[in-house]
């Protein structure tokens, strides 16, 4: 499709548009959105900052990056042919395999011809007179479009720690989400890892066997549970393939679109022995069952939560030889599962290795990074490599990095200063014709399942607009206020909302992100979809359409 083709503007006359829709980002949501909009016969352009498709799986190439949703429940479900064609090699596939899968999807659906790589969107401004968006790239190019769709991901803007001297380090340093495309040789290297979230845990357990020395700088320990990954043999793959329809149906029914869903019992509705046996069973099982398939009240009731926290603390003490180290690895300031649960493979055993040291930086804070390494309150550690597993400016961070201006020049960043406000997590009043995929206040969970729903809903709305010659679709202020209140109310009573983490909008490395907000929808995915379906079924009458 010729990039220069101009689309007649329609009812509101004047300037022609460069395309019908612009999608920002070629990760899983942007790729699928492109497929769906093409089906509507639209001329679509996708702008992607990276050099290839895949989003999260393109950027996060750090050692050990992998799923912790079951691979087969994570892949796209929309194409039977694709499901027939692709075999996952492990229950929880590693990043290289996932990236290969996403490249296959790009090839199969011939997506690249509409994707412009190395093209970071820096600004987008709504033009009322033409009911269109003017999108600006880093290189200064402009494009006009009717619809603007953000497919920028909730975890895509990495943040480095604010530590003095960080630029003076003479060795190699990497943020995990900006990992080089070439292999990094760890042999005989003295390596530091800062950060022990899901990413730090995967990195640490993967490199511990190949580095010279490894020093982990931990600020807050996280509760982790075993992943229990395994290879998928031919026979298992055959069974998985046969079970796809049933499995995706189950994902539609569970709370967070995982294969796991909460046990209907409360933690105290069983005997102590039964509870212990249940926890043992969950600890021995694959994946997120111990988090998402646990007693229904462990994430809302402190006493119930304490039972699983105590259980996992005992496991950590059993697995780590030096009990002083074990105690450091046991979280004290939050209960099990109230932050995103890292899944691990012999993570705790890493600390039994002679070449691995855990530094608790709440005891001995990092003072600065020097040309030679890291200086804490009591020592200077020399390093060849520093790995920053320090996370992301999550959920709203990637929106903040684009100068998004709606009607009347209002900046989204300013509007969201007190916290995001959305209608269904998809639209914002004052930002007509802009739709967000996996924006704040949408159901996250097993993300591709939510992506497929989100994209289909947005596509339905756009189809409705085109079929009815509507050139302006906007959330109402009342709709946004009501959805935002609903999302906040759902967050009440959840222990996770009483803890600092990316899920509550906290990032110690970003100015202004020190106050907790409700940035996530925490109701069930089926309830989320039911509400969105209702809006569509009623002809989108809760939106302002013109
Ligand atoms: P996370 O979960 O946000 O973890 C970041 C880690 O980095 C966490 O342990 C932080 O400690 C630590 N951190 C951040 N800044 C600093 C500074 N300045 N000094 C020391 N330590 C620091 O990010 P991940 O990449 O692991 O995972 C994000 C999500 O991506 C994950 O949940 C998956 O859904 C995929 P803190 O806890 O803030 O004390």
Boltz pocket constraint, residues with backbone or C-beta under 6 A from the ligand:
constraints:
  - pocket:
      binder: B
      contacts: [[A, 155], [A, 160], [A, 161], [A, 162], [A, 163], [A, 194], [A, 195], [A, 196], [A, 197], [A, 198], [A, 199], [A, 200], [A, 217], [A, 218], [A, 219], [A, 220], [A, 340], [A, 361], [A, 389], [A, 390], [A, 391], [A, 392], [A, 500], [A, 502], [A, 508], [A, 509]]
      max_distance: 6.0
